[in-house]
Amino acid sequence: MRGKYQDVFKKSIHVLAVIVVLWFGQRSFRLLIIAKQSGDTGSAIVNLLLVVFWALCLGVLLAPDFSGWLADKFFELIFPKNKGKVAKEYSHIKALTAQGHYDRAIEEYKKELDNEPMNYDLILEIAQIYHENLKSYNLAVEYYNKALDFITDSNTWVFVKNRLADIYLDNLDSKNKAAIVLNDIITKLPDTKYARQACDRIKNL
């Protein structure tokens, strides 16, 4: 709160300084016009120098605000709003997981997911907690499958598919479902190393 009042005070001083400079600047300009009309060369030169001085002062006062505004506009031009978001660390939620507060961590991730429903990183975090920490394998499968709807990167997509195969084989005792998941990789990415690896896994079921 104190910082907020300090910011208001600083902005007030800044605005006051701009007003004072503008007042002296326009006064010097008026005196310059009067001196020029009256033929007073010395006074005209003095007031011209004062006009230049006040103009420089005004530039110094306005430059930070203008440059900041210009930088913001330039950034928005290159990176339009709502056209992509900077990835968040979610460190406070990861701390909950590290401390063993798995249910609370999931609640926090779900709150974030309400704001970013297509953020598959959040969905994967939830799936991983269900999978590795809570051993709730059916819920882990549900969230891994949900993440697949939004994943566009092949590496991540294959990783999640293999995770599902692991759960079906190691935890849910379902070789058939594991084979279906691995066949998805072969179908979607034929003639790739991922397909060959999936074939090898199916042979070893």
N, C-alpha and C positions, 0 to 999 in steps of 0.2 A: 504493500500500500504506500509505504514511504517513497519507494522508487517511482510509483505512478505520479505522486505529487511533485517530485523532483523533475520528472519529464514535462509535466504541465508548466512548471515554473520556467524551465529552460526554453520551452516553446514560446511562452509569453514574452520573455526577454528578447528572443529572436524576432518576434513579430514587431515589438516595440522599436527595436534597433532598425528594422527595415523602414518603419514609418518615419522615424527621425531622419534617416538618410534620404528618403524620398522628399521630405519637407525641405531639408537644406539644399538638396539637388535642384528642386523646382525653383527655390528662392534664388539660387545662384544663376540659374538659367534666365529667370526674369530680369535680374540685374545685368546680365550679359546683353540681353536685348535692349534694355534701356541705355546702357553705356554705348552700344553700337549706334543706336539711333541719335544719341547726343554727340557722337564723334569723340568720346573719351576713350582713346585707344588703350591707355594704361589700365583703366578700370575694366575694359572689355577683356584684355589679356588675363588679368587676375581672375575674373569671374569664369573665363573659359577654362583656366586651369582648375578652378574649384569644381566646375561641372564635371570635368574629367575625373577629378579625385572622388567626387561623390558617386559617379558612375562605377568606378572601380570598387568602391566600398560596397555598393549594391550588388555588384557581380560576385564579390567574395561571400556576401551574406546569402545570396540565392543559389550559388553554384552547387553546394552539397545537395540541396533539395532537388534542383533541376537534374543534376547528374544521376541522383538516385531514381527519380521518376523516369528518366530516359532509359536507364539500365533495366528497370522493371518492364517497361514497354518492349524493349528489345528482346528480353528474355521470354516474354509472353508471345512475341512474334515467332520465335524459334520453337518454344515449347508451350503451345496453347494449353490453357487450363482444361483439366479433365481429359487430356489426351495422353495420359500416362502418369503414374504416381511413383514417387521415389519409394523404394522398398524400405520398410521400417524394420528396426531391429527387434522390437517387442522384448527388450531385455528384461523388463519387470515381470513379464509372464514366464520367460525362461527361468528366471530366478525362482519362481514358485515351483516349477518342475524340478529344478535342482534340489530344492528343499524338501521335496516329497509331497507337496500340496497339489496332487495331480487333478483332483476334482475342481479345485479353484482355478487352476491353470486352464482347464478345459472351458470353464465358465467364461473366463476372460477372453480366450480365443474366440468363443462363440459370439461374444459381444462385438469384437472387432469384425467378425464375419458378417454381422448384421449390416455393417457399414460398407463392407467390401465382399459381397457374396460370391464374386468370381475370383477371389484371391486364393489360388490353389495352395500357396505356401501355408496359409492359415489352416486350410483343410488337412494338409499333410501333417502339420504339427499336432492336430487333434488325433489324427489316425495313429501317429507314432506313439502318443501317450497311451491310447487304448491298447495298442499292440505290445509295446515294450514294457510299460510300467504297470498298467492295470490288468493286463492279460485278458482284456475283453475283446476276444478275437472277432466275434461277429460284428461288433461296433467298429472295430478297426477295418474290417472288410467294407462295411458300409461307407466309411469316410474315404478310404482309398479309392473306391469306385466313384464316389462323388467328385474327387479331385480329378479323375481321368476325364471328366466332361469338359474341363477348362484347360488342361495341359496341352500346349502346342509344341513343346520341345521334345524331340524324339528320345533323347537320353533320359529325361525325367519320366516320360511315359513308359519306357521299357523298364526303368528301375521300379516303378510302382507296380507294373504287371508282374515282375519277378517277386516283389514283396508279397503280392496276393498269392502267387504260386507257393511261396514258402509257408504262408499261413495255412493254406489248404492242405499242404503235405505234412507239416510239422505239428500243427495245432488242431486242425479240424478233421484230420484223417480222411481226406477226400481227394484221391488221385484223379478222379474224373474231372472235378472242377479245376484242379491244377492244370490238367491237360488242356482244358478249354481255354484257360487264361494264356497258356504258352502258345497255343495255336493262334490266338489273336495276334501275337507278335509276328508269327510266320506269315499270317494273312496280310497284315498291314505293312510289314517291312520285309518283303521277300528279297532274296538275293543280298542280304546284309549280314554282317557278323551277328547281329541280334537274332536273326532268324536261325542261323546255324547253331548258336548257343541254345536257343529254345528247342531245336530239334534234338540236340544232345541231351537236354534235360528230360524230354519226353521219353527218349529211349531208355533212360535210367529210372523211370518211375517204377 
